Amino acid sequence: MSAVQAYGLHKHYKSGKASVEAVRNVSFEVSRGELFGIIGPDGAGKTSLFRMLTTLLLPDKGTATVDGSDIVKDYKAIRNKVGYMPGKFSLYQDLSVEENLEFFATLFKTSLAENYDLVRDIYVQIEPFKKRRAGKLSGGMKQKLALCCALIHKPVVLFLDEPTTGVDAVSRKEFWDMLSKLKAQGITILVSTPYMDEASLCDRVTLMQEGRFMTTGTPGEIRDSFKKTILAVRSADMFRLLQDLRSFKEIEDVYSFGESHHAVMKDGYSLVNMESFLASKGHTEIYIQTVPPSIEDCFMQLMQYPHE
Protein backbone atom coordinates (compact mmCIF):
# COMPACT_ATOMS: atom_id res chain seq x y z
CA MET A 1 0.00 0.00 0.00
CA SER A 2 1.27 3.48 -0.88
CA ALA A 3 1.63 6.04 1.90
CA VAL A 4 -0.20 8.70 -0.13
CA GLN A 5 -2.48 8.27 -3.14
CA ALA A 6 -4.31 11.07 -4.93
CA TYR A 7 -6.60 10.85 -7.94
CA GLY A 8 -7.88 13.91 -9.76
CA LEU A 9 -7.64 16.34 -6.85
CA HIS A 10 -9.02 19.71 -7.86
CA LYS A 11 -9.49 22.93 -5.93
CA HIS A 12 -10.53 26.37 -7.12
CA TYR A 13 -11.18 29.62 -5.30
CA LYS A 14 -13.59 32.39 -6.18
CA SER A 15 -12.82 36.03 -5.41
CA GLY A 16 -15.62 38.20 -6.70
CA LYS A 17 -15.93 37.47 -10.41
CA ALA A 18 -12.47 35.93 -10.61
CA SER A 19 -11.91 32.18 -10.31
CA VAL A 20 -8.50 30.62 -9.70
CA GLU A 21 -7.74 26.91 -10.10
CA ALA A 22 -5.25 26.34 -7.31
CA VAL A 23 -4.95 22.59 -7.90
CA ARG A 24 -5.92 21.13 -11.27
CA ASN A 25 -6.79 17.41 -11.41
CA VAL A 26 -3.62 16.23 -9.69
CA SER A 27 -2.91 12.49 -9.43
CA PHE A 28 0.16 10.85 -7.87
CA GLU A 29 1.38 8.21 -5.43
CA VAL A 30 4.07 8.28 -2.77
CA SER A 31 5.62 5.05 -1.54
CA ARG A 32 6.16 4.29 2.13
CA GLY A 33 9.49 5.58 3.39
CA GLU A 34 9.94 7.85 0.37
CA LEU A 35 11.15 11.46 0.44
CA PHE A 36 8.95 13.10 -2.19
CA GLY A 37 9.49 16.69 -3.27
CA ILE A 38 6.97 19.06 -4.83
CA ILE A 39 8.98 21.78 -6.56
CA GLY A 40 7.40 24.99 -7.79
CA PRO A 41 7.29 28.77 -7.39
CA ASP A 42 4.93 30.75 -5.17
CA GLY A 43 1.35 30.37 -6.34
CA ALA A 44 1.92 26.96 -7.96
CA GLY A 45 -0.65 25.30 -5.68
CA LYS A 46 1.67 23.48 -3.28
CA THR A 47 0.07 24.76 -0.08
CA SER A 48 -3.50 24.08 -1.26
CA LEU A 49 -2.49 20.52 -2.13
CA PHE A 50 -0.93 19.95 1.29
CA ARG A 51 -3.97 21.40 3.04
CA MET A 52 -6.23 18.95 1.24
CA LEU A 53 -4.00 15.98 2.05
CA THR A 54 -3.87 16.97 5.74
CA THR A 55 -7.70 17.38 5.87
CA LEU A 56 -7.62 21.15 6.40
CA LEU A 57 -9.25 21.86 3.04
CA LEU A 58 -11.95 19.94 1.15
CA PRO A 59 -11.29 19.20 -2.52
CA ASP A 60 -13.87 20.21 -5.12
CA LYS A 61 -13.23 16.99 -7.02
CA GLY A 62 -11.12 13.87 -6.71
CA THR A 63 -10.13 11.51 -3.91
CA ALA A 64 -7.03 10.87 -1.84
CA THR A 65 -5.85 8.57 0.91
CA VAL A 66 -3.08 8.98 3.46
CA ASP A 67 -1.85 5.74 5.05
CA GLY A 68 -4.99 4.07 3.70
CA SER A 69 -7.39 6.62 5.24
CA ASP A 70 -9.69 8.75 3.08
CA ILE A 71 -9.04 12.49 3.47
CA VAL A 72 -12.78 13.24 3.75
CA LYS A 73 -14.32 10.22 5.48
CA ASP A 74 -11.40 9.44 7.81
CA TYR A 75 -10.13 12.94 8.59
CA LYS A 76 -9.88 12.28 12.34
CA ALA A 77 -7.69 9.21 11.81
CA ILE A 78 -5.44 11.13 9.42
CA ARG A 79 -4.93 13.99 11.86
CA ASN A 80 -3.66 11.53 14.45
CA LYS A 81 -1.08 9.92 12.19
CA VAL A 82 0.35 12.77 10.11
CA GLY A 83 2.68 15.60 11.02
CA TYR A 84 2.16 18.94 9.28
CA MET A 85 4.53 21.89 9.28
CA PRO A 86 2.96 24.86 7.46
CA GLY A 87 5.03 27.38 5.54
CA LYS A 88 4.28 30.16 7.99
CA PHE A 89 5.55 29.72 11.55
CA SER A 90 2.35 28.90 13.44
CA LEU A 91 3.43 27.90 16.94
CA TYR A 92 2.54 29.93 20.01
CA GLN A 93 5.08 32.76 19.96
CA ASP A 94 4.39 33.85 23.55
CA LEU A 95 5.07 30.36 24.88
CA SER A 96 8.59 29.12 25.46
CA VAL A 97 10.19 26.35 23.41
CA GLU A 98 9.56 23.92 26.26
CA GLU A 99 5.93 25.00 26.67
CA ASN A 100 5.18 24.59 22.96
CA LEU A 101 6.58 21.06 22.99
CA GLU A 102 4.59 20.14 26.10
CA PHE A 103 1.40 21.58 24.61
CA PHE A 104 1.62 19.60 21.38
CA ALA A 105 2.60 16.44 23.23
CA THR A 106 -0.50 16.83 25.40
CA LEU A 107 -2.73 17.25 22.33
CA PHE A 108 -1.60 13.86 21.05
CA LYS A 109 -1.58 12.25 24.50
CA THR A 110 2.13 11.56 24.42
CA SER A 111 5.33 13.10 25.78
CA LEU A 112 8.72 14.24 24.56
CA ALA A 113 10.33 11.38 26.49
CA GLU A 114 8.14 8.76 24.78
CA ASN A 115 9.39 9.59 21.28
CA TYR A 116 12.71 11.14 22.23
CA ASP A 117 14.72 8.82 19.95
CA LEU A 118 12.85 10.27 16.95
CA VAL A 119 13.48 13.94 17.77
CA ARG A 120 16.76 13.67 19.68
CA ASP A 121 19.00 15.08 16.92
CA ILE A 122 16.69 18.07 16.54
CA TYR A 123 15.95 18.63 20.21
CA VAL A 124 19.60 18.80 21.29
CA GLN A 125 19.96 21.85 19.02
CA ILE A 126 17.02 23.73 20.53
CA GLU A 127 17.37 22.53 24.14
CA PRO A 128 19.77 25.38 25.11
CA PHE A 129 16.91 27.78 24.23
CA LYS A 130 14.08 25.82 25.87
CA LYS A 131 13.16 28.73 28.19
CA ARG A 132 13.16 31.30 25.38
CA ARG A 133 9.87 32.42 23.86
CA ALA A 134 9.29 30.89 20.42
CA GLY A 135 8.76 34.32 18.87
CA LYS A 136 12.31 35.34 19.88
CA LEU A 137 14.03 32.44 18.10
CA SER A 138 16.01 32.84 14.89
CA GLY A 139 14.46 31.63 11.64
CA GLY A 140 16.44 28.40 11.64
CA MET A 141 15.58 27.62 15.27
CA LYS A 142 11.90 28.31 14.64
CA GLN A 143 11.94 25.73 11.86
CA LYS A 144 13.62 23.16 14.09
CA LEU A 145 11.09 23.75 16.86
CA ALA A 146 8.21 23.46 14.38
CA LEU A 147 9.65 20.20 13.04
CA CYS A 148 10.05 18.85 16.56
CA CYS A 149 6.39 19.65 17.34
CA ALA A 150 5.26 18.01 14.09
CA LEU A 151 7.15 14.83 15.03
CA ILE A 152 6.30 14.62 18.70
CA HIS A 153 3.53 12.02 18.17
CA LYS A 154 5.64 9.92 15.77
CA PRO A 155 3.63 10.46 12.57
CA VAL A 156 3.49 7.94 9.74
CA VAL A 157 3.60 10.67 7.08
CA LEU A 158 5.22 14.08 7.48
CA PHE A 159 4.11 17.07 5.37
CA LEU A 160 6.53 20.00 5.22
CA ASP A 161 5.36 23.10 3.35
CA GLU A 162 8.36 25.16 2.23
CA PRO A 163 10.30 24.43 5.44
CA THR A 164 13.52 26.18 4.36
CA THR A 165 12.07 29.38 2.88
CA GLY A 166 13.65 32.43 4.47
CA VAL A 167 16.37 30.62 6.43
CA ASP A 168 20.12 30.88 5.87
CA ALA A 169 22.14 28.43 3.79
CA VAL A 170 23.66 26.68 6.82
CA SER A 171 20.23 26.13 8.42
CA ARG A 172 18.91 24.83 5.09
CA LYS A 173 21.65 22.20 4.95
CA GLU A 174 21.11 21.21 8.59
CA PHE A 175 17.38 20.86 7.96
CA TRP A 176 17.86 18.53 4.99
CA ASP A 177 20.37 16.47 6.97
CA MET A 178 17.67 16.02 9.61
CA LEU A 179 15.17 14.92 6.95
CA SER A 180 17.59 12.26 5.73
CA LYS A 181 17.83 10.86 9.26
CA LEU A 182 14.04 10.88 9.64
CA LYS A 183 13.64 9.04 6.34
CA ALA A 184 16.10 6.42 7.59
CA GLN A 185 13.69 5.79 10.48
CA GLY A 186 10.91 4.87 8.05
CA ILE A 187 8.88 8.08 8.01
CA THR A 188 7.35 9.04 4.66
CA ILE A 189 8.10 12.69 3.92
CA LEU A 190 6.42 15.05 1.48
CA VAL A 191 8.18 18.38 1.20
CA SER A 192 7.36 21.39 -0.96
CA THR A 193 9.95 23.99 -1.91
CA PRO A 194 10.51 26.80 -4.41
CA TYR A 195 14.25 26.02 -4.45
CA MET A 196 15.10 23.95 -7.52
CA ASP A 197 18.48 22.90 -6.10
CA GLU A 198 16.72 21.02 -3.28
CA ALA A 199 15.19 18.62 -5.82
CA SER A 200 18.40 16.57 -5.89
CA LEU A 201 17.95 15.82 -2.17
CA CYS A 202 14.66 13.94 -2.78
CA ASP A 203 14.04 10.37 -3.92
CA ARG A 204 11.47 11.58 -6.45
CA VAL A 205 10.12 15.00 -7.32
CA THR A 206 7.33 16.58 -9.27
CA LEU A 207 7.53 19.98 -10.92
CA MET A 208 4.36 21.99 -10.25
CA GLN A 209 3.07 25.17 -11.82
CA GLU A 210 -0.37 26.78 -12.11
CA GLY A 211 -1.98 24.03 -10.07
CA ARG A 212 -0.81 21.06 -12.14
CA PHE A 213 2.02 18.55 -12.15
CA MET A 214 4.17 19.05 -15.24
CA THR A 215 6.43 16.01 -14.77
CA THR A 216 7.31 13.49 -12.05
CA GLY A 217 10.33 11.24 -11.60
CA THR A 218 13.69 10.90 -9.92
CA PRO A 219 15.92 13.98 -10.24
CA GLY A 220 18.11 12.01 -12.64
CA GLU A 221 15.17 10.97 -14.81
CA ILE A 222 13.95 14.53 -15.10
CA ARG A 223 17.39 15.86 -16.02
CA ASP A 224 17.87 13.03 -18.56
CA SER A 225 14.60 13.99 -20.25
CA PHE A 226 16.19 17.27 -21.38
CA LYS A 227 17.50 16.49 -24.86
CA LYS A 228 18.72 19.90 -26.04
CA THR A 229 22.25 21.32 -25.72
CA ILE A 230 22.71 24.08 -23.14
CA LEU A 231 25.49 26.63 -23.42
CA ALA A 232 26.53 28.82 -20.49
CA VAL A 233 27.43 32.19 -21.97
CA ARG A 234 29.14 35.21 -20.41
CA SER A 235 30.65 38.48 -21.63
CA ALA A 236 31.80 41.80 -20.21
CA ASP A 237 28.27 43.25 -20.58
CA MET A 238 25.84 40.66 -19.23
CA PHE A 239 22.68 42.77 -19.57
CA ARG A 240 23.25 43.58 -23.23
CA LEU A 241 24.41 40.00 -23.83
CA LEU A 242 21.00 38.65 -22.81
CA GLN A 243 19.23 41.01 -25.21
CA ASP A 244 21.52 40.09 -28.08
CA LEU A 245 21.30 36.35 -27.47
CA ARG A 246 17.54 36.58 -27.79
CA SER A 247 17.97 37.74 -31.37
CA PHE A 248 20.36 34.94 -32.39
CA LYS A 249 18.37 32.61 -34.64
CA GLU A 250 20.12 29.40 -33.57
CA ILE A 251 18.94 29.79 -29.95
CA GLU A 252 15.65 28.24 -28.91
CA ASP A 253 15.46 29.85 -25.45
CA VAL A 254 17.75 31.92 -23.22
CA TYR A 255 17.53 33.07 -19.61
CA SER A 256 19.77 34.20 -16.77
CA PHE A 257 21.21 31.43 -14.62
CA GLY A 258 23.59 32.37 -11.80
CA GLU A 259 26.66 34.11 -13.19
CA SER A 260 25.87 33.06 -16.78
CA HIS A 261 23.05 33.06 -19.27
CA HIS A 262 21.82 29.63 -20.31
CA ALA A 263 21.18 29.33 -24.04
CA VAL A 264 19.13 26.33 -25.17
CA MET A 265 20.36 25.64 -28.69
CA LYS A 266 18.43 24.48 -31.75
CA ASP A 267 19.57 21.31 -33.50
CA GLY A 268 22.43 21.95 -35.92
CA TYR A 269 23.65 25.10 -34.19
CA SER A 270 27.19 26.37 -34.85
CA LEU A 271 29.46 27.54 -32.06
CA VAL A 272 31.51 29.47 -34.64
CA ASN A 273 28.38 31.29 -35.77
CA MET A 274 27.55 32.26 -32.19
CA GLU A 275 31.04 33.58 -31.49
CA SER A 276 31.01 35.57 -34.74
CA PHE A 277 27.53 36.93 -33.94
CA LEU A 278 28.55 38.11 -30.46
CA ALA A 279 31.78 39.64 -31.76
CA SER A 280 29.78 41.54 -34.41
CA LYS A 281 27.65 42.96 -31.60
CA GLY A 282 30.78 44.32 -29.91
CA HIS A 283 30.98 41.85 -27.03
CA THR A 284 34.33 41.21 -25.36
CA GLU A 285 35.58 38.66 -22.81
CA ILE A 286 33.23 36.11 -24.35
CA TYR A 287 32.96 32.79 -22.54
CA ILE A 288 30.92 29.85 -23.88
CA GLN A 289 30.78 26.36 -22.38
CA THR A 290 28.46 23.37 -22.69
CA VAL A 291 26.80 22.53 -19.36
CA PRO A 292 24.56 19.64 -18.24
CA PRO A 293 20.87 20.44 -17.67
CA SER A 294 19.70 21.19 -14.15
CA ILE A 295 16.23 20.77 -12.67
CA GLU A 296 15.70 24.50 -13.20
CA ASP A 297 16.53 24.14 -16.90
CA CYS A 298 13.95 21.35 -17.14
CA PHE A 299 11.39 23.53 -15.38
CA MET A 300 12.02 26.42 -17.77
CA GLN A 301 11.60 24.12 -20.77
CA LEU A 302 8.34 22.69 -19.42
CA MET A 303 7.08 26.22 -18.85
CA GLN A 304 7.77 27.05 -22.48
CA TYR A 305 6.36 23.80 -23.89
CA PRO A 306 3.86 22.64 -21.24
CA HIS A 307 2.09 20.09 -23.44
CA GLU A 308 5.08 18.32 -24.96
C-alpha angles and dihedrals in degrees: 000000000000119000092228129019125178128180123189097334110184132177130172133177129211122213109178107303093342122095123195124193102216095177120021117202096308119186127179145130132224120202123226112272092016126136102219122186128203106200122193145116127267111295095026092120100256096129094046089051093051092047091055093048091050092049095247093114130036117228119233090219139002136042136255139181131203115200088345095307122119113241092225106033097035101035094133092054091048093051090056095052105038132073118214127192111184122211093248117064102254106172123115103280095194092055122081123248090258093048093051091052092048091048095053092043089054092050090058094039094243138099140232090248093055094060098023094126089062097051100028097106090051098040095053088062095053099034094089087061098043093121094048120101112255091234090061095056124107118255093260093049091048089056092050092050091048091050091049091052091048090053100041094099093045099247123208092219126028121204116198117184110202093322096175100045111126098008126114124264094256092052090048091056092046090050094053090047087056091050091054090054092048091051089052087059091059101259116144110228130198113187130179123203141163090213110100093196090064090065091082089062092063130081091227133359140192124209111225131193134159092002098305138095110245097187139346131201144096114312088251093051092051093049091047090054089067104094102174127093116253122205122196106216131191137169139166091272107046097175095053090041091062092051093048095046089056089063096050106107096213092062119090097189137352133189140157116273118178110299093346141050115245113223116195104208130217118236112277095024120161122225089200090056091051093049091048091048093052092045090052088055090056098253119156134190089034116187123185126174135163111242133186117253119264128206088260091055089052090049092051091050092049090050090055096043104025096165100047 
